[in-house]
Amino acid sequence: MKKVLVIYRSKLDENRGTPLRVKNILIRLVRESEINLTVASWDDRAVISAAHHIHLANNHFDDLKKLYQYIKNHDIDIVIGHTMATFYYLWPLKLLTSAKIVLEMHGFIEEEARLYGAISPFRYRVNKILYGLFYRNCDLITTCSDTAAEELSRYNKNTISIFGGVDMDVFYPDVAPKDYFMKEKGKIYIGYAGNTRAWQGLDFLVDAYRELREEYPEFMLVTLTSEAKNAPTGDGIVSVGAVPHAEVPHFLAACDILVIPRPANEVNRLSFPSKLVEYMAMGKPVVGSRTADVHKVITDGVDGMLYDPGDRAGLKRCLIALKSVDSRKTLGYNAWQTTRDGYSWDKQVHTFIKELTHL
């Protein structure tokens, strides 16, 4: 049996992308009979039932001492750190213990800081050098996209992709829609769910939609976001406030087309939108830009539609092509098949478990 310690430097009990990904992985790890799991996080209580829990206080030195003692006292075989936020712990633990170190990499924090102008060019270069040295010292790196895996394999050949998965018992075509917005007969509802950060591309989607509506007033745009102050407004636009993650499928079920409008930048090139496979599992046609490995999941015109990032005319062409109910049904059904066959969380985590058992 492998004794595994997982470190997550935040709260797992949050309703957003990264903790949802981590929880889905941990829920399946704890079910594995050959794994004895301990989870260290900022949560005051255990979020993953059947796993041991360590409370982290967000004090690097004290937390590191606590983790080091736990590893030594419990003969931990593998330490998994989720995101580079755990870098402060993983590298010392690699030097101080015999545990195998696994980096579960999703999101390049230095690239997001650079995009927002929150890091100087000098510090960015220093971080890239330090991170590169750390990558070389990991025993295994998993990433959320093939592009990220290719990037990190320059430092460490033992790097694999664990794409964002979907819980097929939560997201599926027969989910009943709820009345989050009033639907009008004859209208086609374009849906977006997520935050309003620059790398999501919501502003681009809104601009393209406004142009589309001038010629095709039957299209409506519905957004679901917790950031009410940044939610779009205007003719044909409906904004829905935050809902629990378990309610998101009911919102998606009420939409006809779902869009992932990400622009081209380094953050998106190295990331993967977890919402993509959730959208597809709903049996809905998905329109996405060719970035963030969306184009490696969607086959254009088969189980979704693709356009080049920033190509407003291309996005509008995709939406116009989906005016047909039959086209939406065909692409939606194929999208569901794609997720069922390759992108369930059970299948993604099975790959992860196989790698862990070989360490």
N, C-alpha and C positions, 0 to 999 in steps of 0.2 A: 504493500500500500504506500502511495506517495503522500507525504505530509506537505500540504501546500498552504502558504501564507499569501494572501492577496492584499495589496495596499492600494487604497483609493483616497486621494487627498481632497475630499469634499464629502458631501452628504449623498448617500445612495437614495435616500427617500425624497428625491426631487423629480419634478415632472418635466424633464428636458432630455435632449439627445444623449449626452455622454452617460449620465447615471442610468438611463434606461438601457443603453447598450451593455453597460457593466452588469446591471442586475440580470439581464437575460442570459449573459454568459455564466454568471455565478449560480443562478438557479439550476442550470444544467450541470455545472461542475459538481455541485453538492449532491446531486442524485447519483453520481458515479461511485460505484462500490469500492473502486480502487483508489479513491481520493479522500483524504481527511482534510477538510477545508477550514481555514481560519480567515476571517475578513477583518482588516483594520481600516477604519474610516472615521470621519468626524461625527458620525451618528452616535447618539447617546445610548441607543439600544441596537440589538441585532435586527437588521432588515432582512437578511437571508436566513430563514428558519433552517434548523439542523446544522448551521455552521457556527463555529466558535466566533466570538466577537472581541475585538480590541478597540477601545475608544482612543482616537488620536486628538490631541488638544491644539494642533496647528502650531506647536512649538518645535521647530526642527530638531534641536539638540535633545530635548526631553523625549520626543517621539522616537528619535533614532535609538536612544538608550533602551527604551521600552521594547522596540522591535528586535534589537540585537539580543537582549536577554531572553525574549520569547523564542527566538530562533535557536539559541544555544540550549535552553532548558527543554525544548520540545523536539529537538533533532529535526528541524524543518528541512525538507529536501529541496523544495522549489519556492522561490519568492517571485510573485507576479506583481509588477507595478503597472497600473492603468494610467496611461498618458505620461508625458515627460514631466508633469508636476511631481512625480515620484522619483525623479532623477536624484534629488538630494538624499534620498534614502538608499536607493538601489546601488549606487556606485560604492559608498562606504561598506554596505553589506556584502558586496562582491569581494571586497578586499579583506573584510574581517571574519567572514564565515565561509563554510564550504558549500553553502546552498547554491543551487543553480539559479541564475537570474534571468527572468523573462520580462521583456518590455512589451506591453500590449499597447501599441502605438496607434492613436487615432487623433488627429489634429496636431499641426505643427505650430506651437504657441509662438515661436519666434517669427513665423511668417504672418500670423494674424497681427502681432504687434507692429510689424513692419508696414502692413497694409494700412493700419490706423495711424501710423506716424508716432507710435508710442515707444520706439526704440531707436537709438542713434545708430548710424552706419557702423561705427566702431564696435559698439556692444553687440550688434547683430553678427558681425564677423567673428568676434570672440566666442559668442554662444555657439555658432556653427562649428567652430574648431573643437570646443569642449564637448559638444554633443556628439561630434564625429568620433572622438576618442572613446566616449562612453558606449556608443553603439558597438564598437569593436570588442568591448569587454562583455557584452551580453551573451548568454548561452543560446537564447532564442529571441527573435523579434517577430511579433505579429503586427500586421497593419490592416487597415480597413479597405484598402484598394490595391489593385495590381500596380498602379503607377507609383504609389508610395512604397510598395515592396521593391520595385525596381530601383527607386532612389536610395533606399536604405541598404539594399544588397551591395552597393558600392563599398559599404563599410563592413557589412557582416553578411556572409553568404547564407547563413542559417536564418533567413527571413522569409516569411510566408504571408499570404493574404487570408484574412478572416473577414470577409465582407460583412457589412451590416445585414442582419437577418430580420426575419419577421415571424411573429407568433401567429401561425395560421389558424389558431383557435380564437384569436381576437380580431384579426383583419381577414375578412373573407367576403365573397360577393353577396351573401344573403343577409348581411347585417341590415337591420331596419333603420331607415333614415329617421332623424328627429327634426322637429321644427325649430332649428336654430335660425332660420330665416324663412320668410314667406315666399313660396314659389308661385310663379305665374305661368299659366298654360302657354305653351309655344315658345318659352324661353329656354336657352341653353346656358347652363351654369358652369362657369370655369372656376375651379377651386384652388386655393393655395392655403397651406397650413404651415406655420413656422414663425420664426422671429423676423425682425426687420433689419438685421445687420446688413452692412454694405455688400458682403459676399453672397448674400442670398438672392439678390437681384429683383426684389419686389418692386422697386421704383421703375425698373425697366419693364416689368410685366404690366404695371399700371399704365405707363406711357403707350405701350403697344396696344393695350386694351382700348384706351381712349380713341386711338386711331381706328381700330377695328370696329368699334361701336358706331362711328360715323357712317359707315357703309352697311354694317350688319347689326342693327339695333336689337336683334333677338338675343344677342350674347349678353350675359350678366357676369360680373366678377364678384366672387365671395371669398373673403379672407378670414382666416382663424389665427389670431395672434394674441399673446398676453400683453403686448406692448401697445396699449390702447392709444397713447398719445402719438404714436407713429403710424397708426392704422390709416390706410388710404380712404379717401372720401371722394364723392362725385357722382355724376349720373351713372346709374347702372351698377354702382359699387356698393356692396353690403359688407360691413365688418362685424365679425363675431368675436367676442372677448374670450379669455382663456377658459378652457374646460379641462377636467382631469383627463389623463392620457387614455383611460378606458373609454372615454366618451368620444375621442377623436374619430374612431371608425363610423360613428353615427353621423358625424358631420360630413365625412368623406362620402358616405353612402348617398347623401342628398345632392352631391355634385354630379355633373355629367362628364366633365373633363378635368384632369388634375395636371398642374404645371409645376415644373422645377426650372426656374428661369435664371440659373446661376451665370454670372459673367466670367470672363477669362481672367484669372489671376492665380498667383502661386498658391494661395490658400485653397482654392477650389481644385487646382490641378492635383494636389496631393491628398484630397479628402474624398469622402463618399457620403452622399446624402442618405441617411438612414430612412428617410421618408419615402425614397424611391420604391423600395420593395414593399413597403406598407401600402403605398398607392396601388401598386400593381396587384397585390394580393386581394384588393377590393374588387378586382375585375373591372377596373376603370381604365380607359385609354389615358396614357400619360404622355405629355409633351415635355421634353427636356432638352437642355443645351448639351452640346458635345464637350463636356468637361466633367471633372469629378468622377470619372469612370462611368458616367451614365451611359455613354455610348458603348461601353463594354458589356452592359446588361441588356439594354434595349436594342433590338434589331429593327432598324427604321422601316416603318410601314408594315411590320409583322406583329409586334407586341407593344408598339408605342411609336412615337414620332420624334424625330430629332431635327434640330436646327443649330447653326453655328452661334456660339456665344456672341451676344451683342447685335445679332441680325434681326432687327425688328420685323422686317418684311418676311423673313423666314419663319418666325414665330407665328405671324398672322396667317401665313399659308397653311401651316400645320393646323391651326384652329379652324380655319375655313374648311379644310378637308374633312374635319370631324363634325361638320354640320349634319351629316348623314347618320341617322340612328343605327343603321346596319353597320356602318364603319366603326362606330363606337363600340357596338356589341362584339364585333369580330376581334378588334384589337384588345378590348378588355378581357375577353375570354383567353386569348393567347397570353396576355400579361399574367393572368392568374396561373396558367400552366407553367410559365417560366419560373415564377416564384415557388410554386409547389415542387417543381423538379429540382431546384438548385439553391434556393435562398431562404429556406426555413432556418430558424435559429437552431433547431435540433441538428440539421446537417452541418451548419457552420461550426457549431461547438464540438461536434463529433471529430472534425478535422483537428481542432485545437487539442482535444483530449489525446488523440493519437500522438501528436507531437510531444505533449507533456510526458507521456508514458515512456518515450524513447530517451528522455534526458537522463 
